[in-house]
Every structure is written in C-alpha cells, then in structure tokens.
C-alpha cells in the first residue's frame, strides 16, 4: 500500500523550508566512447549452453562458476576490455565469444556497474545493438542479462527476456543460500531483497496476462528499480509513463503501481473504442489505436529524511530522459504519442528532464506537485499541453517547495479537475480525489482525465468550470 503521510510530509517540508532546499549541481552525463576490442582466441569453455545458469553475476555473493573456470586473464584483450567503458566496452563485449563474456563479467562485475551508472546515449546503444547478428544478440542476453536488460536503445523484447532471466537467477541464488550461514545484517539484506524480487514477480503476473506485461528494467540492489509495461512499447500508438513520487518503492509498491498502469491502460482503451466506434459507426475494433502504459520506478524515490533535497530528482531526471529518448530512438519514424503522468516529487524530476535534457514529450500531466524548477510551461520541452491537478486537502502543491506552483496562473498550465462529478459523455459518477495519494484511485475524475491526456484528447479534460457541461460526445466527435 502507498502510505498517505501528507500531514507528516507538511511538517517535514516546513522544517526543511526553514533551512532552504538543497541545491545540487547537475551531474554531467558520460562521454561517448568509440573503439572495438577484438577477441583472438576461442573460448576454452565451449558453447554458452555448457555454462551453469548461475554464471551470470548477481547482486548477492559471487558465482562459484567464476572460481572454477580458467583464469580469464588468458583472453588476450581482457586487460584492455576491463579498462574501457561506454560504447567501447559494449563493442568489446560483443566481439568476445559468449562464454568469455560471461566469465569476464562474473569476475569483473564493476564493468556492468560502471556502464549502467553512466550509460551510453540510447542512439549509440541502438547502433551498437543493430550492428550485431542475431546469434550474438541472444548470446549477450544470456551472458550479460543485467547489462542488456537496462540499456535504453536495446529492443524491449530483448530487455524483457534479459531481465526475467536475471530476476530468476538472483531469486534462485538467494533462495539457495542458507540464512544461517550469514551474519545478522546479511540475513536482513537477503530477506528484504527476496521480498523486493517477489514483488516484481507478483507484479508481472502470469505468462498469459492480457495485455502482456514486459519487464524492461530491473535493478536488484538496495531499494531497487524496475519498470513494467502493460501493452507493447514496440507497436503502441500511445505510450504513457507513470512517474512516482515519495514513498513509492519496488518492494512495497510494484504490484499496486502496475495495477494502476493496468487500470489506466483499460481506461485509455475504453475511451479510444468509444470515440472510434462512435465516429465510424461500424463498431469494428480493428482500427482502434493501441496503448502501452509504463509502471515506471526508474529512480530511488525520496523518504522523509531526504525529500527536501533535489539529489534524487536529478537521478530521476536522467533516468526519465534516457527512457524517453530510448523509446523514440527505437520507434524512429513511427514514434508514438508520448506522455508523462507524474505525481508529487516525480513531477519535479519530470520537469527537470524536460528542461535540462534533450528529451521531449507530447503531453505532461502533474498531480500533487511540490514545485516547478522553471518559470512557466514555455521552459518545458512539451510539444502539446501541460496539465496540473491539485486535490482538496493536498498541502503539497501549495508548498511550492521546489519553485513556482505549476498550478498557479503564472505558470500557464491547463487545469485538470480532480474533484469528481458526472461524466457528461458516459454519464458515469466520477469520484473525487482528496489528500496527496488518491489521484490514481479507481473511478476518479483524475484517472479519467489522465487517460484522456495520454490519448491526445485534451479537449475533453474537465477543468471544473461551466465549460465541462459542453464536453459531450457530440462535441468529442466533432472537435
């Protein structure tokens, strides 16, 4: 369950406001490297299939396979490979025999850590991946699942395959480790890590889930990070990312966050079907556009002790930008309509991504925002409209802790009503949202409006004025 701690947060923000928000300098992104490492000796281990599943590095312990294999220093280019990073490292790994790749990464896990800490730009990753033949691509999925699964620019089907493999490997390793062989702190870490990974497994659901769910990123360390897609990012006409705020973690929130994405997906499909079939008159679903919603926890969200700092917002900025640029790189000329639906602290991270990076989106919706880093919507790289929703009894928007309240008239965003009412198109009774954590509740006006924003029907978004009575089905079909 998501914790509703608005009163405590206000008290925390009040104390933090007295000292002023923490100012953190922007961390530069990694340089792009070029070069290639050629492996000149065949693998001494034979085909990859002969390697045990545990040969891939996990976050818990060291694979026993690495200790029993021949010294990887025998590979002529290994010393050079271990000193590289970025695109140069990726090319070197792609040039190695598959078994050597597994051995190198098992013995040198810092290679993956270093690459994912400052990954190459998605376009560079795409060029590298496209240069590999299909056999090499599949070998890398098996030999380096954690790396492949978290590189924006790698096709999502491959990332899903890699991340599921890594998830299974880490869970198996943890379950096979006798807790009594560990110290007290290690036992606690083992238990918490397993709970986090079980949460991801629960959120993925059965293999027969419809629409399908894909695990497109997974970090099993610490608090963890993950992103699960409801739908197909490779083909969807409309893609929306749910960007979380404070207290949303993989261990505590992943199943609920994916359920929210699934409800949003269904809401979007319902609106597209209604508007499309009403417009054509034949009711055929064949031409109805498709959607994908991303339950994204791609950065470490804050808690009460660090919510006053922008440190994690900068982390979120880079991760959001990379995800969006990765999607647009892979889709090329067939780019979908992309929207960010950001809550609380996540809205600040999203605005940083849309002002300080090259990422652009078609629509942005912010709910319960603690403040904008820019002076107006004109500073945001948003091609369409920016919407802001603020619920009754939610004290966070009025705090303006990280800058101007994006719901103020000076900021220039469009209002998104969340108070509830009657939908004049469907005649549904819409629930109102109150407090800081009810924006995603089922059956709310907030969810209705978020769904419409994500399918480019902003003209139907209610704003709480008398104009809402005019937003009928006839109006929707003639707009």
Secondary structure, DSSP 8 states (H G I E B T S, - for coil): -----HHHHHHHHHHHHHH--B------------------S--SS-SGGGS-GGGS--SSS--HHHHHS--GGGSTTHHHHTT--HHHHHHHHHHS-HHHHHHHHHH-THHHHHHHHT---HHHHHHHHHTS-HHHHHHHHHH-HHHHHT-TTS-HHHHHHHHHHHHHHHHHHHHTS-GGGS-HHHHHHHHHHHHHHHHHHHHH--TT-SS-EEEEEEE-STT-EEEEEES-TTT-SEEEEEE--TT--HHHHHHHHHHHHHHHHHHHHHHHHHHHHHHHSS--STT---EEEEEEE-S----TTTTTBSHHHHHHHHHHHHHHHHHHHHHGGG--EEEEEEETHHHHHHHHHHHHSS--BSEEEEES---BSSSSGGGS-BSS-EEEE--BT--HHHH-TTSB-TTSTTT--EE---S-EE-TTT--EEB--BSSS-TT-TTBHHHHHHHHHHTT-GGG---SSGGGGG--HHHHHH-
